[in-house]
Amino acid sequence: MLALNVKNETSRLRAVVLGSAENNGPTPSAEEAYDPKSLEHILAGTYPVEADMVKEMEAFNQVFQKYDVQVFRPKMIENYNQIFTRDIGFVIDDVFIKANILPDRERELDAIQYVIDQIDPKKVVRPPEEVHIEGGDVMLWNDYIFIGTYKGSDYKDYITARTNMQGVNYIKELFPHKKVKEFDLVKSKLEARDNALHLDCCFQPVGKNKGIIYKSGFREESDYVFLVKLFGKENLFHITRDEMYHMNSNVFSIDENVVVSERNFTRLNQWLRKNDFIVEEIPYAEIAKQEGLLRCSTLPLIRD
């Protein structure tokens, strides 16, 4: 059995589900786009091709092998995008929560059922239908659970609004001993530079007390101020609108001092090294065109 344990974003990683770009299917039509960034690349003819994405994911896999992390991959579904495993489930403490994702993506959960079968069934939960919650919006920070949401009355009109307040309340009930703090995120169906698809598109902790943050990703300044007070302004790396667009906050920690980052994130990677992090740089710019990056394509199961 897999003894699940995830309490934060940065403790030493032992087991993870890494998505797959194999047999990814044809370029979607504009009508099929789930987010404004994918749409932008579909219309421009620059949507990523499978061979490039497979290569990028293999580079990520190699880093996991280097650090002796147990890696599970989804079973292959023909002509289907299975890159972003973070959307389909997540672990809090020792509980695996199946996400209520867009109905079209239900098959992705089936593809990791062999992993779920290795978990104590009492530790696997599925929220009721009215609860919307995706792993990219759920961030663990020891006693805290940070959750990205969208509080606009037009929630149902936004395919980019992925976690509702019912999702926040569901987690509060499931983990009454934790401090659950929600963040109201800026959403756009049309402009990827103004769309925080998930919380990890505008914030992520690194190390023991640091974080990467994009101030304009929060609809309420008080949410941004909360994080500044909690982490300390001097411990936060502020990214620009363009860096947010390229997903600079969507890196992935293998340990408190080891961060996997995209090789083009020059300013961020310099800051990380200056703060004594080991930075494992890999190419991931093609996958980024689908408005997801390193954290999005992982589902951590066990950390120390």
DRENBA-660382 format. One record per residue (C-alpha): residue number from 1; residue in three letters; x, y, z. Coordinates in nm, 2 decimals. Each point is the difference from the previous one (the first is absolute). Example, Ala and Ser with C-alpha at 12.3 -4.5 7.8 and 13.67 -1.06 7.14 Angstrom:
BEGIN
pos->1 | code->Ala | x->1.23 | y->-0.45 | z->0.78
pos->2 | code->Ser | x->0.14 | y->0.34 | z->-0.07
# end
This chain:
BEGIN
pos->1 | code->Met | x->0.00 | y->0.00 | z->0.00
pos->2 | code->Leu | x->0.10 | y->0.36 | z->-0.06
pos->3 | code->Ala | x->0.03 | y->0.19 | z->0.33
pos->4 | code->Leu | x->-0.10 | y->0.34 | z->-0.12
pos->5 | code->Asn | x->0.15 | y->0.31 | z->0.17
pos->6 | code->Val | x->0.00 | y->0.35 | z->-0.14
pos->7 | code->Lys | x->0.00 | y->0.29 | z->0.25
pos->8 | code->Asn | x->0.17 | y->0.28 | z->-0.20
pos->9 | code->Glu | x->0.14 | y->0.08 | z->-0.34
pos->10 | code->Thr | x->0.37 | y->-0.04 | z->0.06
pos->11 | code->Ser | x->0.09 | y->-0.29 | z->0.23
pos->12 | code->Arg | x->0.21 | y->-0.28 | z->-0.15
pos->13 | code->Leu | x->-0.21 | y->-0.17 | z->-0.27
pos->14 | code->Arg | x->-0.01 | y->-0.39 | z->0.00
pos->15 | code->Ala | x->-0.29 | y->-0.09 | z->-0.24
pos->16 | code->Val | x->-0.18 | y->0.19 | z->-0.27
pos->17 | code->Val | x->-0.24 | y->-0.04 | z->-0.30
pos->18 | code->Leu | x->0.16 | y->0.17 | z->-0.30
pos->19 | code->Gly | x->-0.23 | y->0.06 | z->-0.30
pos->20 | code->Ser | x->0.06 | y->-0.12 | z->-0.35
pos->21 | code->Ala | x->0.01 | y->0.17 | z->-0.34
pos->22 | code->Glu | x->0.00 | y->-0.33 | z->-0.20
pos->23 | code->Asn | x->-0.28 | y->-0.05 | z->-0.25
pos->24 | code->Asn | x->-0.12 | y->0.35 | z->0.09
pos->25 | code->Gly | x->-0.24 | y->0.03 | z->-0.29
pos->26 | code->Pro | x->-0.04 | y->0.26 | z->-0.27
pos->27 | code->Thr | x->0.01 | y->0.38 | z->0.06
pos->28 | code->Pro | x->-0.33 | y->0.09 | z->0.15
pos->29 | code->Ser | x->-0.24 | y->0.24 | z->-0.19
pos->30 | code->Ala | x->-0.05 | y->0.35 | z->0.14
pos->31 | code->Glu | x->-0.34 | y->-0.11 | z->0.14
pos->32 | code->Glu | x->0.17 | y->-0.28 | z->0.19
pos->33 | code->Ala | x->0.25 | y->0.23 | z->0.18
pos->34 | code->Tyr | x->-0.03 | y->-0.01 | z->0.38
pos->35 | code->Asp | x->0.20 | y->0.32 | z->0.06
pos->36 | code->Pro | x->0.10 | y->0.32 | z->-0.18
pos->37 | code->Lys | x->0.37 | y->-0.09 | z->-0.04
pos->38 | code->Ser | x->-0.08 | y->-0.33 | z->-0.18
pos->39 | code->Leu | x->-0.24 | y->0.20 | z->-0.21
pos->40 | code->Glu | x->0.26 | y->0.26 | z->-0.09
pos->41 | code->His | x->0.24 | y->-0.27 | z->-0.12
pos->42 | code->Ile | x->-0.27 | y->-0.20 | z->-0.19
pos->43 | code->Leu | x->-0.09 | y->0.32 | z->-0.19
pos->44 | code->Ala | x->0.37 | y->0.09 | z->-0.06
pos->45 | code->Gly | x->0.09 | y->-0.34 | z->-0.13
pos->46 | code->Thr | x->0.26 | y->-0.04 | z->0.28
pos->47 | code->Tyr | x->-0.18 | y->-0.26 | z->0.21
pos->48 | code->Pro | x->0.26 | y->-0.25 | z->0.13
pos->49 | code->Val | x->0.07 | y->-0.33 | z->-0.18
pos->50 | code->Glu | x->0.00 | y->-0.33 | z->0.17
pos->51 | code->Ala | x->0.37 | y->-0.09 | z->-0.06
pos->52 | code->Asp | x->0.12 | y->0.32 | z->0.16
pos->53 | code->Met | x->-0.22 | y->-0.04 | z->0.30
pos->54 | code->Val | x->0.10 | y->-0.37 | z->0.05
pos->55 | code->Lys | x->0.36 | y->0.12 | z->0.00
pos->56 | code->Glu | x->-0.07 | y->0.27 | z->0.26
pos->57 | code->Met | x->-0.18 | y->-0.25 | z->0.23
pos->58 | code->Glu | x->0.28 | y->-0.25 | z->-0.03
pos->59 | code->Ala | x->0.25 | y->0.27 | z->0.11
pos->60 | code->Phe | x->-0.22 | y->0.05 | z->0.31
pos->61 | code->Asn | x->-0.01 | y->-0.38 | z->0.06
pos->62 | code->Gln | x->0.38 | y->-0.01 | z->-0.02
pos->63 | code->Val | x->0.02 | y->0.25 | z->0.29
pos->64 | code->Phe | x->-0.23 | y->-0.22 | z->0.21
pos->65 | code->Gln | x->0.23 | y->-0.30 | z->-0.08
pos->66 | code->Lys | x->0.30 | y->0.20 | z->0.11
pos->67 | code->Tyr | x->-0.16 | y->0.07 | z->0.34
pos->68 | code->Asp | x->-0.12 | y->-0.36 | z->0.03
pos->69 | code->Val | x->-0.37 | y->0.09 | z->0.00
pos->70 | code->Gln | x->-0.26 | y->-0.27 | z->-0.07
pos->71 | code->Val | x->-0.18 | y->0.11 | z->-0.32
pos->72 | code->Phe | x->-0.34 | y->-0.13 | z->-0.11
pos->73 | code->Arg | x->-0.14 | y->0.08 | z->-0.35
pos->74 | code->Pro | x->-0.36 | y->-0.01 | z->-0.11
pos->75 | code->Lys | x->-0.11 | y->-0.29 | z->-0.22
pos->76 | code->Met | x->-0.01 | y->0.12 | z->-0.36
pos->77 | code->Ile | x->-0.33 | y->0.11 | z->-0.15
pos->78 | code->Glu | x->0.02 | y->0.03 | z->-0.38
pos->79 | code->Asn | x->-0.02 | y->0.36 | z->-0.14
pos->80 | code->Tyr | x->-0.05 | y->0.16 | z->0.34
pos->81 | code->Asn | x->0.18 | y->0.27 | z->0.20
pos->82 | code->Gln | x->0.13 | y->-0.15 | z->0.33
pos->83 | code->Ile | x->0.26 | y->0.25 | z->0.08
pos->84 | code->Phe | x->-0.15 | y->0.19 | z->0.30
pos->85 | code->Thr | x->-0.05 | y->-0.26 | z->0.27
pos->86 | code->Arg | x->-0.03 | y->0.28 | z->0.27
pos->87 | code->Asp | x->-0.35 | y->0.07 | z->-0.13
pos->88 | code->Ile | x->-0.14 | y->-0.34 | z->0.06
pos->89 | code->Gly | x->0.09 | y->-0.06 | z->0.36
pos->90 | code->Phe | x->0.21 | y->0.11 | z->0.30
pos->91 | code->Val | x->0.13 | y->-0.12 | z->0.34
pos->92 | code->Ile | x->-0.05 | y->0.18 | z->0.33
pos->93 | code->Asp | x->0.17 | y->-0.17 | z->0.29
pos->94 | code->Asp | x->-0.08 | y->-0.37 | z->-0.07
pos->95 | code->Val | x->-0.33 | y->0.05 | z->-0.19
pos->96 | code->Phe | x->-0.03 | y->-0.02 | z->-0.38
pos->97 | code->Ile | x->-0.27 | y->0.23 | z->-0.13
pos->98 | code->Lys | x->-0.14 | y->-0.07 | z->-0.35
pos->99 | code->Ala | x->-0.07 | y->0.34 | z->-0.17
pos->100 | code->Asn | x->-0.33 | y->0.07 | z->-0.16
pos->101 | code->Ile | x->0.15 | y->0.11 | z->-0.32
pos->102 | code->Leu | x->-0.15 | y->0.10 | z->-0.33
pos->103 | code->Pro | x->-0.22 | y->-0.30 | z->-0.11
pos->104 | code->Asp | x->0.20 | y->-0.05 | z->-0.32
pos->105 | code->Arg | x->0.31 | y->-0.09 | z->0.21
pos->106 | code->Glu | x->-0.15 | y->-0.27 | z->0.22
pos->107 | code->Arg | x->0.20 | y->-0.27 | z->-0.19
pos->108 | code->Glu | x->0.32 | y->0.15 | z->0.13
pos->109 | code->Leu | x->-0.09 | y->-0.13 | z->0.35
pos->110 | code->Asp | x->-0.06 | y->-0.34 | z->-0.14
pos->111 | code->Ala | x->0.35 | y->0.00 | z->-0.14
pos->112 | code->Ile | x->0.15 | y->0.03 | z->0.35
pos->113 | code->Gln | x->-0.25 | y->-0.24 | z->0.17
pos->114 | code->Tyr | x->0.28 | y->-0.26 | z->0.03
pos->115 | code->Val | x->0.18 | y->0.25 | z->0.23
pos->116 | code->Ile | x->-0.32 | y->0.08 | z->0.20
pos->117 | code->Asp | x->-0.05 | y->-0.37 | z->0.04
pos->118 | code->Gln | x->0.33 | y->-0.01 | z->0.21
pos->119 | code->Ile | x->-0.15 | y->0.25 | z->0.25
pos->120 | code->Asp | x->-0.21 | y->-0.09 | z->0.30
pos->121 | code->Pro | x->-0.36 | y->0.04 | z->-0.13
pos->122 | code->Lys | x->-0.10 | y->0.17 | z->0.32
pos->123 | code->Lys | x->0.26 | y->0.28 | z->-0.10
pos->124 | code->Val | x->-0.15 | y->0.06 | z->-0.34
pos->125 | code->Val | x->-0.28 | y->0.25 | z->-0.02
pos->126 | code->Arg | x->-0.22 | y->0.15 | z->-0.28
pos->127 | code->Pro | x->-0.17 | y->0.33 | z->0.06
pos->128 | code->Pro | x->-0.38 | y->0.04 | z->-0.08
pos->129 | code->Glu | x->-0.09 | y->0.12 | z->-0.35
pos->130 | code->Glu | x->-0.05 | y->0.37 | z->0.09
pos->131 | code->Val | x->0.35 | y->0.02 | z->0.14
pos->132 | code->His | x->0.25 | y->0.12 | z->-0.26
pos->133 | code->Ile | x->0.37 | y->-0.02 | z->0.10
pos->134 | code->Glu | x->0.32 | y->-0.06 | z->-0.19
pos->135 | code->Gly | x->0.35 | y->-0.08 | z->0.13
pos->136 | code->Gly | x->0.15 | y->0.31 | z->-0.15
pos->137 | code->Asp | x->-0.21 | y->0.21 | z->0.23
pos->138 | code->Val | x->0.10 | y->-0.20 | z->0.32
pos->139 | code->Met | x->0.33 | y->0.09 | z->0.16
pos->140 | code->Leu | x->0.12 | y->-0.15 | z->0.33
pos->141 | code->Trp | x->0.21 | y->0.20 | z->0.24
pos->142 | code->Asn | x->0.03 | y->-0.21 | z->0.32
pos->143 | code->Asp | x->-0.29 | y->0.13 | z->0.22
pos->144 | code->Tyr | x->-0.15 | y->0.19 | z->-0.29
pos->145 | code->Ile | x->-0.19 | y->-0.11 | z->-0.31
pos->146 | code->Phe | x->-0.01 | y->0.28 | z->-0.26
pos->147 | code->Ile | x->-0.27 | y->-0.03 | z->-0.26
pos->148 | code->Gly | x->-0.05 | y->0.20 | z->-0.31
pos->149 | code->Thr | x->-0.36 | y->0.07 | z->-0.10
pos->150 | code->Tyr | x->-0.22 | y->0.25 | z->-0.19
pos->151 | code->Lys | x->-0.27 | y->0.19 | z->0.19
pos->152 | code->Gly | x->-0.15 | y->0.18 | z->-0.30
pos->153 | code->Ser | x->-0.38 | y->-0.04 | z->-0.05
pos->154 | code->Asp | x->0.08 | y->-0.10 | z->-0.36
pos->155 | code->Tyr | x->0.20 | y->-0.31 | z->0.12
pos->156 | code->Lys | x->-0.20 | y->-0.24 | z->-0.22
pos->157 | code->Asp | x->0.08 | y->0.20 | z->-0.31
pos->158 | code->Tyr | x->0.37 | y->-0.04 | z->0.04
pos->159 | code->Ile | x->0.17 | y->-0.33 | z->-0.11
pos->160 | code->Thr | x->0.31 | y->0.15 | z->0.16
pos->161 | code->Ala | x->-0.18 | y->0.00 | z->0.35
pos->162 | code->Arg | x->0.09 | y->-0.35 | z->0.13
pos->163 | code->Thr | x->-0.05 | y->0.01 | z->0.37
pos->164 | code->Asn | x->-0.32 | y->0.13 | z->0.16
pos->165 | code->Met | x->-0.08 | y->0.10 | z->0.36
pos->166 | code->Gln | x->-0.17 | y->-0.33 | z->0.05
pos->167 | code->Gly | x->0.34 | y->-0.15 | z->-0.07
pos->168 | code->Val | x->0.16 | y->0.22 | z->0.27
pos->169 | code->Asn | x->-0.26 | y->-0.09 | z->0.25
pos->170 | code->Tyr | x->0.03 | y->-0.37 | z->-0.08
pos->171 | code->Ile | x->0.37 | y->0.01 | z->0.09
pos->172 | code->Lys | x->-0.07 | y->0.20 | z->0.32
pos->173 | code->Glu | x->-0.24 | y->-0.28 | z->0.11
pos->174 | code->Leu | x->0.24 | y->-0.28 | z->-0.09
pos->175 | code->Phe | x->0.30 | y->0.16 | z->0.18
pos->176 | code->Pro | x->-0.15 | y->0.19 | z->0.30
pos->177 | code->His | x->0.34 | y->0.01 | z->0.17
pos->178 | code->Lys | x->0.16 | y->0.20 | z->-0.29
pos->179 | code->Lys | x->-0.01 | y->0.37 | z->-0.07
pos->180 | code->Val | x->-0.18 | y->0.02 | z->-0.34
pos->181 | code->Lys | x->0.05 | y->0.33 | z->-0.18
pos->182 | code->Glu | x->-0.16 | y->0.07 | z->-0.33
pos->183 | code->Phe | x->0.13 | y->0.25 | z->-0.26
pos->184 | code->Asp | x->-0.22 | y->0.17 | z->-0.26
pos->185 | code->Leu | x->0.18 | y->-0.02 | z->-0.33
pos->186 | code->Val | x->-0.01 | y->0.21 | z->-0.31
pos->187 | code->Lys | x->-0.15 | y->-0.18 | z->-0.30
pos->188 | code->Ser | x->-0.02 | y->0.07 | z->-0.37
pos->189 | code->Lys | x->-0.14 | y->-0.21 | z->-0.28
pos->190 | code->Leu | x->0.18 | y->0.20 | z->-0.26
pos->191 | code->Glu | x->0.33 | y->0.14 | z->0.13
pos->192 | code->Ala | x->0.24 | y->-0.26 | z->0.14
pos->193 | code->Arg | x->0.21 | y->0.28 | z->0.15
pos->194 | code->Asp | x->-0.29 | y->0.09 | z->0.23
pos->195 | code->Asn | x->-0.11 | y->-0.35 | z->0.08
pos->196 | code->Ala | x->0.11 | y->-0.18 | z->0.32
pos->197 | code->Leu | x->-0.14 | y->-0.34 | z->-0.11
pos->198 | code->His | x->0.10 | y->-0.15 | z->0.34
pos->199 | code->Leu | x->0.16 | y->0.13 | z->0.32
pos->200 | code->Asp | x->0.34 | y->-0.14 | z->-0.11
pos->201 | code->Cys | x->-0.01 | y->0.23 | z->-0.30
pos->202 | code->Cys | x->0.05 | y->0.30 | z->0.23
pos->203 | code->Phe | x->0.15 | y->-0.14 | z->0.32
pos->204 | code->Gln | x->0.21 | y->-0.29 | z->0.13
pos->205 | code->Pro | x->0.22 | y->-0.05 | z->0.31
pos->206 | code->Val | x->0.36 | y->-0.12 | z->-0.04
pos->207 | code->Gly | x->0.24 | y->-0.12 | z->0.27
pos->208 | code->Lys | x->-0.08 | y->0.05 | z->0.36
pos->209 | code->Asn | x->-0.13 | y->0.36 | z->0.00
pos->210 | code->Lys | x->0.01 | y->0.14 | z->-0.35
pos->211 | code->Gly | x->-0.24 | y->0.04 | z->-0.29
pos->212 | code->Ile | x->-0.06 | y->0.12 | z->-0.36
pos->213 | code->Ile | x->-0.29 | y->0.24 | z->-0.04
pos->214 | code->Tyr | x->-0.19 | y->0.20 | z->-0.26
pos->215 | code->Lys | x->-0.18 | y->0.29 | z->0.17
pos->216 | code->Ser | x->-0.25 | y->0.06 | z->-0.27
pos->217 | code->Gly | x->-0.12 | y->-0.36 | z->-0.01
pos->218 | code->Phe | x->-0.21 | y->0.08 | z->0.31
pos->219 | code->Arg | x->-0.34 | y->0.18 | z->-0.03
pos->220 | code->Glu | x->0.03 | y->0.12 | z->0.36
pos->221 | code->Glu | x->0.31 | y->0.18 | z->0.11
pos->222 | code->Ser | x->-0.06 | y->-0.13 | z->0.35
pos->223 | code->Asp | x->0.06 | y->-0.35 | z->-0.12
pos->224 | code->Tyr | x->0.34 | y->0.10 | z->-0.14
pos->225 | code->Val | x->0.07 | y->0.20 | z->0.33
pos->226 | code->Phe | x->-0.08 | y->-0.32 | z->0.20
pos->227 | code->Leu | x->0.28 | y->-0.19 | z->-0.18
pos->228 | code->Val | x->0.25 | y->0.29 | z->0.03
pos->229 | code->Lys | x->-0.06 | y->0.01 | z->0.38
pos->230 | code->Leu | x->0.02 | y->-0.38 | z->0.03
pos->231 | code->Phe | x->0.32 | y->-0.04 | z->-0.20
pos->232 | code->Gly | x->0.16 | y->0.34 | z->0.04
pos->233 | code->Lys | x->0.05 | y->0.23 | z->-0.31
pos->234 | code->Glu | x->0.37 | y->-0.07 | z->0.00
pos->235 | code->Asn | x->-0.07 | y->-0.37 | z->-0.05
pos->236 | code->Leu | x->-0.22 | y->0.04 | z->-0.30
pos->237 | code->Phe | x->0.11 | y->0.01 | z->-0.36
pos->238 | code->His | x->-0.24 | y->0.23 | z->-0.19
pos->239 | code->Ile | x->-0.05 | y->-0.10 | z->-0.36
pos->240 | code->Thr | x->-0.12 | y->0.23 | z->-0.28
pos->241 | code->Arg | x->-0.32 | y->-0.04 | z->-0.21
pos->242 | code->Asp | x->0.21 | y->-0.15 | z->-0.28
pos->243 | code->Glu | x->0.18 | y->-0.24 | z->0.24
pos->244 | code->Met | x->-0.34 | y->-0.11 | z->0.13
pos->245 | code->Tyr | x->-0.11 | y->-0.06 | z->-0.36
pos->246 | code->His | x->0.30 | y->-0.23 | z->-0.05
pos->247 | code->Met | x->-0.09 | y->-0.17 | z->0.33
pos->248 | code->Asn | x->0.30 | y->0.09 | z->0.22
pos->249 | code->Ser | x->-0.19 | y->-0.08 | z->0.32
pos->250 | code->Asn | x->-0.07 | y->-0.35 | z->-0.13
pos->251 | code->Val | x->0.33 | y->-0.16 | z->0.09
pos->252 | code->Phe | x->0.02 | y->-0.33 | z->0.21
pos->253 | code->Ser | x->0.19 | y->-0.08 | z->0.32
pos->254 | code->Ile | x->0.17 | y->-0.34 | z->0.05
pos->255 | code->Asp | x->0.15 | y->0.11 | z->0.33
pos->256 | code->Glu | x->0.02 | y->0.31 | z->0.22
pos->257 | code->Asn | x->0.31 | y->0.10 | z->-0.19
pos->258 | code->Val | x->-0.06 | y->-0.16 | z->-0.35
pos->259 | code->Val | x->-0.23 | y->0.17 | z->-0.25
pos->260 | code->Val | x->-0.08 | y->-0.12 | z->-0.36
pos->261 | code->Ser | x->-0.04 | y->0.31 | z->-0.22
pos->262 | code->Glu | x->-0.03 | y->0.09 | z->-0.36
pos->263 | code->Arg | x->0.34 | y->0.08 | z->-0.16
pos->264 | code->Asn | x->-0.13 | y->0.34 | z->-0.14
pos->265 | code->Phe | x->-0.10 | y->0.13 | z->0.34
pos->266 | code->Thr | x->0.33 | y->0.20 | z->0.03
pos->267 | code->Arg | x->-0.09 | y->0.25 | z->0.26
pos->268 | code->Leu | x->-0.18 | y->-0.25 | z->0.23
pos->269 | code->Asn | x->0.27 | y->-0.26 | z->-0.03
pos->270 | code->Gln | x->0.27 | y->0.25 | z->0.09
pos->271 | code->Trp | x->-0.20 | y->0.11 | z->0.31
pos->272 | code->Leu | x->-0.05 | y->-0.37 | z->0.10
pos->273 | code->Arg | x->0.38 | y->-0.07 | z->-0.03
pos->274 | code->Lys | x->0.08 | y->0.32 | z->0.19
pos->275 | code->Asn | x->-0.23 | y->-0.14 | z->0.28
pos->276 | code->Asp | x->0.20 | y->-0.33 | z->0.01
pos->277 | code->Phe | x->-0.24 | y->-0.21 | z->-0.20
pos->278 | code->Ile | x->0.12 | y->-0.27 | z->-0.24
pos->279 | code->Val | x->-0.19 | y->0.08 | z->-0.32
pos->280 | code->Glu | x->-0.06 | y->-0.29 | z->-0.24
pos->281 | code->Glu | x->-0.06 | y->0.18 | z->-0.33
pos->282 | code->Ile | x->-0.20 | y->-0.18 | z->-0.27
pos->283 | code->Pro | x->-0.17 | y->0.09 | z->-0.33
pos->284 | code->Tyr | x->-0.38 | y->0.03 | z->0.06
pos->285 | code->Ala | x->-0.10 | y->0.30 | z->-0.22
pos->286 | code->Glu | x->-0.21 | y->-0.21 | z->-0.25
pos->287 | code->Ile | x->-0.21 | y->-0.14 | z->0.28
pos->288 | code->Ala | x->-0.04 | y->0.35 | z->0.14
pos->289 | code->Lys | x->-0.20 | y->0.09 | z->-0.31
pos->290 | code->Gln | x->-0.29 | y->-0.19 | z->0.15
pos->291 | code->Glu | x->-0.01 | y->0.23 | z->0.31
pos->292 | code->Gly | x->0.16 | y->-0.26 | z->0.23
pos->293 | code->Leu | x->0.36 | y->-0.08 | z->0.10
pos->294 | code->Leu | x->0.20 | y->-0.21 | z->0.24
pos->295 | code->Arg | x->-0.23 | y->0.00 | z->0.31
pos->296 | code->Cys | x->-0.30 | y->-0.06 | z->-0.22
pos->297 | code->Ser | x->0.15 | y->-0.32 | z->-0.15
pos->298 | code->Thr | x->0.07 | y->-0.16 | z->0.34
pos->299 | code->Leu | x->-0.21 | y->-0.16 | z->0.27
pos->300 | code->Pro | x->0.21 | y->-0.05 | z->0.31
pos->301 | code->Leu | x->-0.09 | y->-0.31 | z->0.21
pos->302 | code->Ile | x->0.27 | y->-0.02 | z->0.26
pos->303 | code->Arg | x->0.23 | y->0.26 | z->0.15
pos->304 | code->Asp | x->0.20 | y->-0.03 | z->0.32
# end
